[in-house]
Amino acid sequence: MDRIAALRTIEEALSKYEADDITFPELEREVQGILRTYATAFDEETTAYRASGDPSADGLVVVASSRTDAREQIEELLADPAGTTFDIEPAE
């Protein structure tokens, strides 16, 4: 997916939301999916990874070249990474 296609797809999602064809949570999921697709297609050596575990990390998604890199990126986002336990899995 190139940048123009990503922007058009986001515009379509916003139009559906404005027309009450989708809810806000549906809009969020759709836009997140578009951004993940764009980011991983932009650099084919990367993957979107999602954290699961402690509430402060659960659901965080980063784009990284490895699980180790993803873990490091997520730890940088946390206020107290030393006290947080979480797993890393490729995001779907």
Number of C-alpha atoms within 10 A of each C-alpha: 15 11 12 9 12 17 16 11 17 19 13 13 20 19 14 14 16 12 10 10 13 15 12 13 10 13 18 13 11 17 20 14 15 18 19 20 17 17 21 17 14 13 12 9 11 16 23 21 26 23 23 17 13 13 12 17 22 15 15 16 21 24 21 21 16 15 18 11 14 24 19 14 15 20 17 11 13 14 11 10 15 8 8 14 15 17 14 21 15 16 16 10
